[in-house]
Amino acid sequence: MMQITYKEDLELERQLKLINKLPIKSIQKKPSFRHTKAKANINDSPGKQVRFEKVLCPTGTVPIRRTTREDLIRANSSLNTEILAEDSPGTHVAEVIPTNEKTFYGVKGVTSVWNPKVNKDQTSAGHLWVQKGEGDGLNKIIIGWHVSPQLYGDDGTYIYSRWTSDNFKSTGCYNVRCSGFVQTSEVYIGARIPETSVYGGVSAELAIYLSQDPITKNWWVNLVNTDVGYFPAALFSNLDSGDQVGWGGKTTTSTSTSSPPMGSGHFPDDDYVHACYFIHIAYQNETSREHDYSPQVYEAKQISDKENCYGIAYYGNQLGRAGFALQYGGPGGACN
């Protein structure tokens, strides 16, 4: 554990009181509007939906992972190594971004969940996102799963979120490590996923849907067809809609070490029990919030900043049990 000064110790106590404050009642309990087709097609997926660690709570309350001093020390260390940032050294991505739209009100997909082996100063994630703006004006919400020993103190796979309204310069955090995300369900951000995918075997899947409430403008998170909470509109400076959505993976490491595996640790090969995937990907645009749209192959940008380490393959419409699908990931290695 890193050493801290007396001044830093007082600051930790202040942050703990802010983060672990008493529950509030002035919350939006459910979205004002959601069309039935907006949920992820989990019944049509080839894998098995993940199970969440359950916490029994009194009626009218929801579980929230309490933040400890050790959590904050690890999180502050993470901030010092800039793993929150989008473009810090040692960060690599493999992702798909639609190029045919400029306004988004929702994004969804079903991703396989893995437990890639990482060192204590590394992260490996699979996620989707919505964002708007650029530079210090970037507003962004990211939802998915990741392995991050620096945040949790172990090598487990966890549901996670990140958000910012200024490209992570002074706003935003992981999960509920700062004030922001409002929890409304027994399923919670920061929960451990006890069972993950097995190479060549059963895939553990996480259905994710992130959408904006048209009345409150809050951004709701839906996991496995359960509304788990929302990011209040007031958190953001210009996220009245998104100008980009995407699906894929990300890894981080210090610049002096090899990069960790992404996804299953295997390159895309069009076999859904080998490489990590997103299936049934879709979004809602300005044309209609009541219908799902998906990009054709020629309408999507496929990005891998280190092709020798991580691959990305967008297959377009696969029909059947996959819908519009992609695979991403790879072994990592000497990527920096």
LUMLOGU-144122 format. One line per field, with one value per residue (C-alpha): z negated, x negated, y; residue number from 1; residue in three letters. Coordinates in steps of 0.2 Angstrom, whole numbers, plus 5000, padded with zeros to 4 digits. Each point is the difference from the previous one (the first is absolute). Layout:
z = [Z|...]
x = [X|...]
y = [Y|...]
mivo = [NUM|...]
lumfi = [ALA|...]
This chain:
z = [5000|5005|4985|4998|4991|4986|5012|5012|4986|4996|5018|5000|4986|5008|5016|4991|4991|5017|5009|4986|4996|4994|5014|5008|5005|5014|5014|5016|4996|5019|5017|5006|5017|5007|5015|4998|5014|4993|4988|5005|5008|4986|5004|5018|4995|5001|4983|4982|4991|4985|4982|4989|4982|4990|4984|4989|4996|4990|5010|5009|5000|5012|4998|5003|4999|4985|5004|4988|4996|5009|5015|5001|4998|5015|5010|4997|5005|5016|5003|4998|5014|5010|5004|5000|5015|5018|5008|4986|5005|4998|5005|5015|5008|5013|5004|5012|5003|5011|5013|5008|4985|4990|4987|4988|4985|4996|5003|4996|5002|4992|4996|4995|4983|4997|4986|5009|4989|4996|4989|4985|5009|5016|5006|5013|5005|5012|5001|5010|4999|5005|5001|5007|5002|5002|4990|4983|5005|5002|4991|4999|4991|5001|4994|5000|4991|4995|4990|4990|4985|4996|4997|4991|4992|5009|5018|5001|5015|4995|5008|5001|5006|5004|5004|5002|5006|5004|5007|4982|4996|4984|5001|5000|4992|5001|4993|4985|4994|5001|5000|5017|5004|4991|4995|5001|5001|4990|5015|4998|5009|4992|4997|5003|5014|4992|5016|5016|5018|5003|5016|5011|4988|4993|5002|4986|5007|4994|5008|4999|5005|4997|5005|4997|4992|5012|4986|4986|5012|4987|5007|4994|4999|5003|4997|5004|5003|4983|4997|4987|4999|5010|5003|4996|5015|4988|5000|5018|5009|5018|4999|5006|5013|5006|5015|4999|4993|5001|4994|4997|4988|4991|4990|4990|4993|4995|5014|4994|5001|5012|5003|4993|5010|5006|5000|5000|5005|5018|5016|5009|5010|5004|4986|4986|4987|5004|5000|4990|5009|5000|5008|5004|5000|5003|4997|5000|5010|5004|5012|4986|4982|5003|5012|5000|5014|5003|5012|5016|5002|5012|4987|4986|4995|4993|4990|4992|4996|4998|5012|4994|4983|5002|5014|5005|5012|5004|5009|5003|5000|4995|4998|4989|4982|5002|5010|5004|4993|4997|4991|4992|4990|5000|4989|4998|4998|5006|5005|4993]
x = [5000|4993|4995|5011|4997|5011|5008|5004|5008|5011|5005|5004|5012|5008|5003|5007|5013|5005|5001|5008|5013|5017|5013|5011|5018|5001|4996|5008|5005|5002|4999|5014|5001|4992|5006|5001|4988|4987|4994|4986|5005|4994|5012|4992|4982|4989|4992|5006|5005|4988|5006|4997|4995|5016|5001|5016|5006|5015|5015|4998|4981|4987|4982|4986|4982|4993|4984|4985|4984|4991|5011|4997|4981|5000|5011|4989|4985|5010|5003|4982|4996|5014|5010|5016|4993|5004|4983|4987|4984|5003|5018|5006|5017|5009|5017|5014|5008|5015|4996|5017|5008|4997|5013|5003|5012|4996|4988|5001|4992|4997|4981|4991|4992|4982|4987|4984|4984|4993|4987|5004|4997|5009|5018|5010|5018|5014|5013|5012|5001|5009|4990|5001|4987|4981|4985|5004|5018|5002|5015|5001|5008|4993|5008|4993|4989|4982|4986|4991|4990|4995|5019|5006|4984|5003|5000|5019|5011|5012|5014|4993|5004|4990|5007|4993|5005|4983|4990|4995|4991|5009|5017|5005|4995|5002|5016|5006|4983|5007|5017|5009|5008|5017|5004|5018|4998|4994|4988|4986|4985|4984|5008|4988|5005|4996|5001|4991|4998|4990|4990|5009|5014|5014|5000|5005|5010|5004|5014|4998|5011|4996|5014|5006|5016|5009|5008|4987|4985|4992|4990|5006|4990|5009|4991|5008|5017|4999|4999|4986|4999|4996|4988|5009|5000|4992|4984|4996|4997|5006|5006|5018|4997|4984|4990|4991|5004|4989|4996|4984|4986|4986|4984|4988|4983|4985|4989|4985|5010|5008|5019|5013|5012|5016|5016|4996|4982|5003|5002|5017|5003|5019|5002|5010|4993|4982|4999|5010|5015|5014|5016|5017|4991|5012|5004|5014|4998|5009|5012|5008|4997|5013|4990|4982|4988|4983|4986|4996|4982|4997|5007|4989|4982|4989|4986|4985|4986|4988|5005|4986|5007|5019|5012|5017|5013|5017|5011|5015|5017|4997|5019|5006|4993|4987|5008|4987|4984|4982|4985|4985|4985|4983|4985|4992|4981|4987|5013|4993]
y = [5000|5017|5012|5016|5016|5007|5013|4986|4990|5014|5002|4982|5002|5014|4990|4985|5011|5007|4983|4990|5013|4994|4995|5013|4999|5013|4988|4994|4982|4995|5007|5011|4991|4985|4990|4981|4997|5010|4986|4989|4983|4989|4986|4999|4999|4985|5001|5000|5017|5004|4998|5015|4998|5004|5010|4999|5018|5007|5004|5017|4999|4995|4993|5012|4994|5010|5009|4997|5009|4986|5003|5018|4998|4988|5011|5015|4990|4995|5019|5003|4988|5008|4984|5010|5010|4995|5003|4997|4990|4982|5000|4990|4997|4989|5007|5003|5017|5004|5013|5002|5010|5015|5000|4986|4998|4982|4986|4981|4983|4983|4997|4984|5002|4994|5000|5005|4998|5017|5007|5011|5016|4995|5000|4991|5004|4997|5013|5012|5018|5017|5016|5018|5013|4999|5006|5007|5001|4981|4994|4981|4985|4982|4984|4983|4987|5001|4993|5013|4994|5018|5004|4985|4992|4983|4993|4997|5006|5014|5010|5018|5017|5016|5018|5017|5017|5007|4986|4994|5015|5004|4991|4982|4984|4981|4993|5009|5006|5018|5008|4997|4984|4997|4982|4994|4981|4985|4997|5013|5007|4993|4983|4985|4988|4983|4989|5005|4993|4984|4999|4987|4998|5010|5018|5011|5015|5018|5009|5019|5014|5018|5013|5017|5004|5012|5010|5001|4998|4988|4986|4983|4984|4984|4983|4984|5009|5008|5019|5001|5019|5016|5014|5017|5012|5013|4991|5004|5016|4995|4982|5005|4986|4991|5003|4983|4983|4985|4982|4991|4998|5010|4995|5011|4997|5010|5004|4989|4984|4989|5003|4987|4989|5008|4990|4981|5003|4994|5009|5000|4985|5000|4986|5007|4988|5006|5019|5013|5007|5012|4994|5008|5017|5015|5018|5012|5016|5017|4991|4990|4995|4986|4990|4992|5003|4991|5005|4990|4995|5015|5012|4995|5005|4986|5006|4990|5011|4985|4987|4988|5000|5001|4997|5007|4992|5007|4987|5010|4991|4982|4997|4986|5000|5014|5014|5013|4994|5003|4992|5008|4996|4992|4995|5016|5000|5013|5013|5016]
mivo = [1|2|3|4|5|6|7|8|9|10|11|12|13|14|15|16|17|18|19|20|21|22|23|24|25|26|27|28|29|30|31|32|33|34|35|36|37|38|39|40|41|42|43|44|45|46|47|48|49|50|51|52|53|54|55|56|57|58|59|60|61|62|63|64|65|66|67|68|69|70|71|72|73|74|75|76|77|78|79|80|81|82|83|84|85|86|87|88|89|90|91|92|93|94|95|96|97|98|99|100|101|102|103|104|105|106|107|108|109|110|111|112|113|114|115|116|117|118|119|120|121|122|123|124|125|126|127|128|129|130|131|132|133|134|135|136|137|138|139|140|141|142|143|144|145|146|147|148|149|150|151|152|153|154|155|156|157|158|159|160|161|162|163|164|165|166|167|168|169|170|171|172|173|174|175|176|177|178|179|180|181|182|183|184|185|186|187|188|189|190|191|192|193|194|195|196|197|198|199|200|201|202|203|204|205|206|207|208|209|210|211|212|213|214|215|216|217|218|219|220|221|222|223|224|225|226|227|228|229|230|231|232|233|234|235|236|237|238|239|240|241|242|243|244|245|246|247|248|249|250|251|252|253|254|255|256|257|258|259|260|261|262|263|264|265|266|267|268|269|270|271|272|273|274|275|276|277|278|279|280|281|282|283|284|285|286|287|288|289|290|291|292|293|294|295|296|297|298|299|300|301|302|303|304|305|306|307|308|309|310|311|312|313|314|315|316|317|318|319|320|321|322|323|324|325|326|327|328|329|330|331|332|333|334|335|336]
lumfi = [MET|MET|GLN|ILE|THR|TYR|LYS|GLU|ASP|LEU|GLU|LEU|GLU|ARG|GLN|LEU|LYS|LEU|ILE|ASN|LYS|LEU|PRO|ILE|LYS|SER|ILE|GLN|LYS|LYS|PRO|SER|PHE|ARG|HIS|THR|LYS|ALA|LYS|ALA|ASN|ILE|ASN|ASP|SER|PRO|GLY|LYS|GLN|VAL|ARG|PHE|GLU|LYS|VAL|LEU|CYS|PRO|THR|GLY|THR|VAL|PRO|ILE|ARG|ARG|THR|THR|ARG|GLU|ASP|LEU|ILE|ARG|ALA|ASN|SER|SER|LEU|ASN|THR|GLU|ILE|LEU|ALA|GLU|ASP|SER|PRO|GLY|THR|HIS|VAL|ALA|GLU|VAL|ILE|PRO|THR|ASN|GLU|LYS|THR|PHE|TYR|GLY|VAL|LYS|GLY|VAL|THR|SER|VAL|TRP|ASN|PRO|LYS|VAL|ASN|LYS|ASP|GLN|THR|SER|ALA|GLY|HIS|LEU|TRP|VAL|GLN|LYS|GLY|GLU|GLY|ASP|GLY|LEU|ASN|LYS|ILE|ILE|ILE|GLY|TRP|HIS|VAL|SER|PRO|GLN|LEU|TYR|GLY|ASP|ASP|GLY|THR|TYR|ILE|TYR|SER|ARG|TRP|THR|SER|ASP|ASN|PHE|LYS|SER|THR|GLY|CYS|TYR|ASN|VAL|ARG|CYS|SER|GLY|PHE|VAL|GLN|THR|SER|GLU|VAL|TYR|ILE|GLY|ALA|ARG|ILE|PRO|GLU|THR|SER|VAL|TYR|GLY|GLY|VAL|SER|ALA|GLU|LEU|ALA|ILE|TYR|LEU|SER|GLN|ASP|PRO|ILE|THR|LYS|ASN|TRP|TRP|VAL|ASN|LEU|VAL|ASN|THR|ASP|VAL|GLY|TYR|PHE|PRO|ALA|ALA|LEU|PHE|SER|ASN|LEU|ASP|SER|GLY|ASP|GLN|VAL|GLY|TRP|GLY|GLY|LYS|THR|THR|THR|SER|THR|SER|THR|SER|SER|PRO|PRO|MET|GLY|SER|GLY|HIS|PHE|PRO|ASP|ASP|ASP|TYR|VAL|HIS|ALA|CYS|TYR|PHE|ILE|HIS|ILE|ALA|TYR|GLN|ASN|GLU|THR|SER|ARG|GLU|HIS|ASP|TYR|SER|PRO|GLN|VAL|TYR|GLU|ALA|LYS|GLN|ILE|SER|ASP|LYS|GLU|ASN|CYS|TYR|GLY|ILE|ALA|TYR|TYR|GLY|ASN|GLN|LEU|GLY|ARG|ALA|GLY|PHE|ALA|LEU|GLN|TYR|GLY|GLY|PRO|GLY|GLY|ALA|CYS|ASN]
